[in-house]
């Protein structure tokens, strides 16, 4: 098992890696709308937050020799299920058919004051 860390994505806010590679799978920890350079939360609406989140995921996947095309499973955490359709509208621009398996869960809060967090599992490119 190997930890994956990149300066192109936000640093972890606890004792966990941005991602872990185990064999031919990459497990990406929950990513949110945090600017990796400033460490500041990307403001704006849930669409802007989802775009920033997906960009951070893409960066971590690339650091782990994978890509969004290799994602097999995602979990989406939202703090307001009324944002579900807006999250989907952005999310679908980043994934391709066959779409990854996915769970979506409304949570009362996340570790920082954001509206969306997404984690993924992906195949690793040979």
C-alpha positions in Angstrom: 0.0 0.0 0.0 1.4 3.4 -1.0 0.2 6.9 0.0 -0.4 9.4 -2.7 0.2 13.1 -2.0 0.3 16.0 -4.5 0.7 19.8 -3.9 -1.9 20.3 -6.7 -4.7 19.3 -4.3 -5.6 20.5 -0.8 -3.5 19.0 2.0 -5.3 16.6 4.3 -6.8 18.1 7.4 -6.2 15.0 9.5 -4.2 11.8 9.8 -5.0 10.5 6.3 -3.6 10.5 2.8 -5.1 12.3 -0.1 -5.2 8.8 -1.7 -3.9 5.3 -1.2 -2.9 2.9 -3.9 -3.5 -0.7 -3.1 -2.7 -3.0 -6.0 -4.6 -1.9 -9.1 -6.9 0.4 -7.1 -6.7 4.0 -6.0 -8.8 5.1 -3.0 -9.1 8.9 -3.0 -10.1 10.5 0.3 -13.0 12.9 0.4 -12.2 16.0 -1.5 -14.0 19.3 -1.2 -13.9 22.8 -2.7 -10.6 24.0 -1.3 -8.1 26.0 -3.3 -4.9 24.0 -3.1 -2.7 27.1 -3.3 -4.4 29.3 -0.8 -6.1 26.7 1.4 -9.2 28.8 1.2 -12.7 27.4 0.6 -13.9 28.1 -2.9 -17.0 30.3 -2.4 -20.0 30.7 -4.5 -22.9 28.4 -5.1 -22.9 24.6 -4.9 -22.1 24.4 -8.6 -18.8 26.3 -8.1 -18.1 24.1 -5.1 -18.7 20.9 -7.0 -16.5 22.0 -9.9 -13.6 22.8 -7.5 -14.2 19.4 -5.8 -14.1 17.5 -9.1 -10.9 19.4 -10.2 -9.2 18.4 -6.9 -10.3 14.8 -7.4 -8.9 14.8 -10.9 -5.6 16.2 -9.7 -5.2 13.4 -7.0 -6.2 10.7 -9.5 -3.5 11.9 -11.9 -0.9 11.9 -9.1 -1.9 8.3 -8.5 -1.5 7.3 -12.2 -5.3 7.2 -12.8 -8.0 9.4 -14.2 -11.6 10.3 -14.0 -12.3 7.7 -16.8 -11.0 5.0 -14.4 -13.4 5.8 -11.6 -15.5 2.8 -10.6 -17.3 4.1 -7.4 -18.0 7.5 -5.9 -19.7 8.7 -2.7 -21.2 12.2 -2.7 -21.8 13.9 0.6 -24.0 17.0 0.5 -25.1 19.1 3.4 -28.4 20.0 1.7 -30.2 17.4 -0.5 -32.0 20.3 -2.2 -28.6 20.8 -4.0 -28.6 17.3 -5.4 -29.6 18.3 -9.0 -27.1 21.1 -9.1 -24.3 18.8 -7.9 -25.4 16.2 -10.6 -25.4 18.9 -13.3 -21.7 19.6 -12.6 -20.7 16.0 -11.7 -21.9 14.6 -15.0 -19.5 16.8 -17.0 -16.6 15.0 -15.3 -17.7 11.4 -15.6 -18.3 9.2 -18.7 -20.4 6.2 -19.5 -20.6 3.7 -18.2 -21.0 6.0 -15.2 -19.3 5.0 -11.9 -21.4 3.3 -9.2 -22.4 6.0 -6.8 -23.9 6.7 -3.4 -25.2 10.2 -2.4 -25.8 11.0 1.2 -27.1 14.1 3.0 -25.0 14.9 6.1 -25.6 17.4 8.8 -22.1 18.8 8.5 -18.7 18.2 7.0 -15.3 18.7 8.7 -15.1 22.2 7.2 -17.9 24.6 6.2 -18.5 23.3 2.7 -21.6 22.0 0.9 -20.2 19.0 -0.9 -17.4 16.4 -0.4 -16.8 13.5 -2.8 -14.5 10.4 -2.5 -13.7 8.0 -5.3 -12.3 4.6 -6.0 -10.5 4.1 -9.4 -8.5 1.6 -11.4 -4.8 2.5 -11.7 -3.4 2.8 -15.2 -0.9 0.0 -16.0 
